Amino acid sequence: MDWLLGDPVDPQRCLWLADLVVTLHFAVVAFALGGAIAIVLGGTFRWEWVRRPVFRLPHLTVTTIVAVQALLDVTCFLTDWEKDLRKLAGKEEIEEAGFIGRLLHDWLFIEVEQAVLTPIYVVFGLLVLTGLFFVRPRFKSQR
């Protein structure tokens, strides 16, 4: 891992990597939320691409992982990576992050108790699972 962080550890590189991780985290959340919206719209307007397993399986996987992590009270590994990288850089406060990193972090981490978020994550995961029955994925053998 030294090749990634630098030897000795480069604080600037750690901050850049932390911003990269929060950007990836934001993309995953956008995929989960946007994907659910796309599935509903796609089912309504008969968009064939929302039925493809190459889209539906990763979407179901992401939402299931989030729901299970919430139920088990496990912090997302992307959150842990971001925190660890900022700590390695000596900048544990998000206010010391770059503009994009701070902006995406603020959008992702709102001030809400985990007890409120857990049921939301679980219900969202169940809705995505239910969506498999209303907008069914189509495998090659079903065409």
C-alpha positions as YAML, in Angstrom:
chain: A
units: angstrom
residues:
- id: 1
  name: MET
  ca: [0.00, 0.00, 0.00]
- id: 2
  name: ASP
  ca: [3.04, 2.27, 0.32]
- id: 3
  name: TRP
  ca: [3.07, 2.78, -3.45]
- id: 4
  name: LEU
  ca: [-0.41, 4.29, -3.20]
- id: 5
  name: LEU
  ca: [0.09, 6.50, -0.16]
- id: 6
  name: GLY
  ca: [3.73, 7.33, -0.71]
- id: 7
  name: ASP
  ca: [6.72, 6.43, 1.44]
- id: 8
  name: PRO
  ca: [6.72, 8.34, 3.74]
- id: 9
  name: VAL
  ca: [2.96, 8.89, 3.64]
- id: 10
  name: ASP
  ca: [2.17, 11.90, 1.47]
- id: 11
  name: PRO
  ca: [-0.61, 13.95, 3.16]
- id: 12
  name: GLN
  ca: [-1.65, 15.59, -0.13]
- id: 13
  name: ARG
  ca: [-1.99, 12.21, -1.82]
- id: 14
  name: CYS
  ca: [-4.06, 10.94, 1.13]
- id: 15
  name: LEU
  ca: [-6.39, 13.94, 0.84]
- id: 16
  name: TRP
  ca: [-6.71, 13.41, -2.91]
- id: 17
  name: LEU
  ca: [-7.50, 9.72, -2.34]
- id: 18
  name: ALA
  ca: [-10.04, 10.60, 0.38]
- id: 19
  name: ASP
  ca: [-11.78, 12.94, -2.07]
- id: 20
  name: LEU
  ca: [-11.69, 10.17, -4.68]
- id: 21
  name: VAL
  ca: [-13.27, 7.71, -2.22]
- id: 22
  name: VAL
  ca: [-16.07, 10.15, -1.28]
- id: 23
  name: THR
  ca: [-16.68, 10.72, -5.02]
- id: 24
  name: LEU
  ca: [-16.97, 6.96, -5.54]
- id: 25
  name: HIS
  ca: [-19.28, 6.74, -2.52]
- id: 26
  name: PHE
  ca: [-21.48, 9.47, -3.96]
- id: 27
  name: ALA
  ca: [-21.58, 7.63, -7.31]
- id: 28
  name: VAL
  ca: [-22.72, 4.43, -5.58]
- id: 29
  name: VAL
  ca: [-25.52, 6.30, -3.78]
- id: 30
  name: ALA
  ca: [-26.53, 8.01, -7.03]
- id: 31
  name: PHE
  ca: [-26.59, 4.61, -8.76]
- id: 32
  name: ALA
  ca: [-28.82, 3.16, -6.02]
- id: 33
  name: LEU
  ca: [-31.29, 6.06, -6.00]
- id: 34
  name: GLY
  ca: [-31.17, 6.85, -9.70]
- id: 35
  name: GLY
  ca: [-31.38, 3.18, -10.58]
- id: 36
  name: ALA
  ca: [-34.56, 2.77, -8.55]
- id: 37
  name: ILE
  ca: [-36.13, 5.76, -10.28]
- id: 38
  name: ALA
  ca: [-35.01, 4.42, -13.67]
- id: 39
  name: ILE
  ca: [-36.56, 1.02, -12.92]
- id: 40
  name: VAL
  ca: [-39.93, 2.60, -12.08]
- id: 41
  name: LEU
  ca: [-39.85, 4.84, -15.15]
- id: 42
  name: GLY
  ca: [-38.51, 2.05, -17.32]
- id: 43
  name: GLY
  ca: [-41.30, -0.26, -16.26]
- id: 44
  name: THR
  ca: [-43.84, 2.45, -17.06]
- id: 45
  name: PHE
  ca: [-42.37, 3.48, -20.42]
- id: 46
  name: ARG
  ca: [-41.16, -0.01, -21.41]
- id: 47
  name: TRP
  ca: [-37.47, 0.80, -21.48]
- id: 48
  name: GLU
  ca: [-35.82, -2.51, -22.21]
- id: 49
  name: TRP
  ca: [-32.43, -1.63, -20.68]
- id: 50
  name: VAL
  ca: [-33.86, -1.47, -17.13]
- id: 51
  name: ARG
  ca: [-34.71, -5.16, -17.44]
- id: 52
  name: ARG
  ca: [-31.17, -6.24, -18.27]
- id: 53
  name: PRO
  ca: [-29.45, -8.31, -15.59]
- id: 54
  name: VAL
  ca: [-26.21, -6.38, -16.16]
- id: 55
  name: PHE
  ca: [-28.02, -3.38, -14.64]
- id: 56
  name: ARG
  ca: [-30.45, -5.05, -12.23]
- id: 57
  name: LEU
  ca: [-28.08, -7.45, -10.47]
- id: 58
  name: PRO
  ca: [-25.51, -4.79, -9.47]
- id: 59
  name: HIS
  ca: [-28.35, -2.49, -8.43]
- id: 60
  name: LEU
  ca: [-29.94, -5.18, -6.26]
- id: 61
  name: THR
  ca: [-26.53, -6.08, -4.82]
- id: 62
  name: VAL
  ca: [-25.72, -2.49, -3.83]
- id: 63
  name: THR
  ca: [-29.09, -1.88, -2.19]
- id: 64
  name: THR
  ca: [-28.96, -5.23, -0.37]
- id: 65
  name: ILE
  ca: [-25.48, -4.53, 0.98]
- id: 66
  name: VAL
  ca: [-26.59, -1.12, 2.29]
- id: 67
  name: ALA
  ca: [-29.70, -2.59, 3.97]
- id: 68
  name: VAL
  ca: [-27.76, -5.46, 5.56]
- id: 69
  name: GLN
  ca: [-25.00, -3.13, 6.79]
- id: 70
  name: ALA
  ca: [-27.64, -0.90, 8.36]
- id: 71
  name: LEU
  ca: [-29.32, -3.84, 10.09]
- id: 72
  name: LEU
  ca: [-25.99, -5.10, 11.41]
- id: 73
  name: ASP
  ca: [-24.94, -1.58, 12.44]
- id: 74
  name: VAL
  ca: [-21.84, -1.84, 10.25]
- id: 75
  name: THR
  ca: [-20.26, 1.30, 8.84]
- id: 76
  name: CYS
  ca: [-19.79, 1.34, 5.08]
- id: 77
  name: PHE
  ca: [-16.21, 0.48, 4.14]
- id: 78
  name: LEU
  ca: [-16.09, 3.56, 1.87]
- id: 79
  name: THR
  ca: [-16.86, 5.77, 4.87]
- id: 80
  name: ASP
  ca: [-14.09, 4.04, 6.83]
- id: 81
  name: TRP
  ca: [-11.59, 4.44, 3.97]
- id: 82
  name: GLU
  ca: [-12.35, 8.13, 3.65]
- id: 83
  name: LYS
  ca: [-11.96, 8.72, 7.39]
- id: 84
  name: ASP
  ca: [-8.72, 6.69, 7.52]
- id: 85
  name: LEU
  ca: [-7.22, 8.59, 4.58]
- id: 86
  name: ARG
  ca: [-8.12, 11.97, 6.10]
- id: 87
  name: LYS
  ca: [-6.62, 10.83, 9.41]
- id: 88
  name: LEU
  ca: [-3.40, 9.76, 7.63]
- id: 89
  name: ALA
  ca: [-3.27, 13.23, 6.08]
- id: 90
  name: GLY
  ca: [-3.67, 14.81, 9.51]
- id: 91
  name: LYS
  ca: [-6.94, 16.42, 8.43]
- id: 92
  name: GLU
  ca: [-9.74, 14.66, 10.27]
- id: 93
  name: GLU
  ca: [-12.18, 17.55, 9.88]
- id: 94
  name: ILE
  ca: [-14.08, 17.58, 6.59]
- id: 95
  name: GLU
  ca: [-13.76, 21.38, 6.47]
- id: 96
  name: GLU
  ca: [-10.12, 20.80, 5.54]
- id: 97
  name: ALA
  ca: [-11.05, 18.76, 2.46]
- id: 98
  name: GLY
  ca: [-11.04, 20.01, -1.11]
- id: 99
  name: PHE
  ca: [-14.13, 21.73, -2.49]
- id: 100
  name: ILE
  ca: [-15.54, 18.69, -4.33]
- id: 101
  name: GLY
  ca: [-14.71, 16.31, -1.49]
- id: 102
  name: ARG
  ca: [-16.38, 18.60, 1.05]
- id: 103
  name: LEU
  ca: [-19.43, 19.17, -1.16]
- id: 104
  name: LEU
  ca: [-20.01, 15.47, -1.85]
- id: 105
  name: HIS
  ca: [-19.33, 14.56, 1.78]
- id: 106
  name: ASP
  ca: [-21.90, 17.13, 2.96]
- id: 107
  name: TRP
  ca: [-24.48, 15.73, 0.53]
- id: 108
  name: LEU
  ca: [-23.83, 12.16, 1.66]
- id: 109
  name: PHE
  ca: [-23.60, 12.58, 5.41]
- id: 110
  name: ILE
  ca: [-26.59, 14.48, 6.70]
- id: 111
  name: GLU
  ca: [-27.16, 15.00, 10.39]
- id: 112
  name: VAL
  ca: [-29.69, 12.24, 11.08]
- id: 113
  name: GLU
  ca: [-29.63, 9.55, 13.72]
- id: 114
  name: GLN
  ca: [-28.78, 6.04, 12.51]
- id: 115
  name: ALA
  ca: [-32.01, 4.84, 14.14]
- id: 116
  name: VAL
  ca: [-33.87, 6.92, 11.55]
- id: 117
  name: LEU
  ca: [-31.73, 5.89, 8.59]
- id: 118
  name: THR
  ca: [-31.75, 2.14, 9.22]
- id: 119
  name: PRO
  ca: [-35.48, 1.66, 8.53]
- id: 120
  name: ILE
  ca: [-35.18, 3.89, 5.45]
- id: 121
  name: TYR
  ca: [-32.33, 1.76, 4.06]
- id: 122
  name: VAL
  ca: [-34.18, -1.47, 4.80]
- id: 123
  name: VAL
  ca: [-37.48, -0.28, 3.27]
- id: 124
  name: PHE
  ca: [-35.62, 1.00, 0.22]
- id: 125
  name: GLY
  ca: [-33.89, -2.37, -0.16]
- id: 126
  name: LEU
  ca: [-37.23, -4.16, 0.16]
- id: 127
  name: LEU
  ca: [-38.77, -1.87, -2.46]
- id: 128
  name: VAL
  ca: [-35.94, -2.64, -4.86]
- id: 129
  name: LEU
  ca: [-36.42, -6.35, -4.17]
- id: 130
  name: THR
  ca: [-40.17, -5.97, -4.77]
- id: 131
  name: GLY
  ca: [-39.37, -4.19, -8.03]
- id: 132
  name: LEU
  ca: [-38.00, -7.50, -9.31]
- id: 133
  name: PHE
  ca: [-41.58, -8.78, -9.45]
- id: 134
  name: PHE
  ca: [-43.15, -5.71, -11.07]
- id: 135
  name: VAL
  ca: [-40.40, -4.88, -13.57]
- id: 136
  name: ARG
  ca: [-38.91, -8.30, -14.11]
- id: 137
  name: PRO
  ca: [-35.38, -8.67, -15.40]
- id: 138
  name: ARG
  ca: [-35.16, -10.45, -18.74]
- id: 139
  name: PHE
  ca: [-32.52, -13.08, -19.26]
- id: 140
  name: LYS
  ca: [-31.51, -14.21, -22.76]
- id: 141
  name: SER
  ca: [-33.55, -17.40, -22.52]
- id: 142
  name: GLN
  ca: [-36.71, -15.30, -21.92]
- id: 143
  name: ARG
  ca: [-36.49, -13.27, -25.15]
...
